[in-house]
């Protein structure tokens, strides 16, 4: 009699344990999908930052060139006018 009750109790515990393990596995799979999705999003963001940094670098080079052109123009213009030079 006690043996049958023990078997029933163990079966109930085993079923509950299996249910908990199934839940843990489902959560693990969901977490792995979430991590993978985040990794993909961070890679896209990193690529965007790299492009922005490249654009900024190109703009700085363009500004340097334009500043030099402006200074050259002012030097040329002021040589003819005899005025004082203003730096850009």
FENGIMO-V262965 format. One record per backbone hydrogen bond with DSSP energy under -0.5 kcal/mol. NH is the residue of the N-H (numbers start at 1). CO is the residue of the C=O. Records with the same first field share a line. If there is no record, write none. Layout:
NH->CO, CO
This chain:
5->1
6->2
7->3
8->4
9->5
10->6
11->7
12->8
13->9
14->10
15->11
16->12
17->13
18->14
19->15
20->16
21->17
22->18
23->19
24->20
25->21
26->22
27->23
28->24
29->25
30->26
31->27
32->28
33->29
34->30
35->31
36->32
37->33
38->34
39->35
40->36
41->37
42->38
43->39
44->40
45->41
46->42
47->43
48->44
49->45
50->46
51->47
52->48
53->49
54->50
55->51
56->52
57->53
58->54
59->55
60->56
61->57
62->58
63->59
64->60
65->61
66->62
67->63
68->64
69->65
70->66
71->67
72->68
73->69
74->70
75->71
76->72
77->73
78->74
79->75
80->76
81->77
82->78
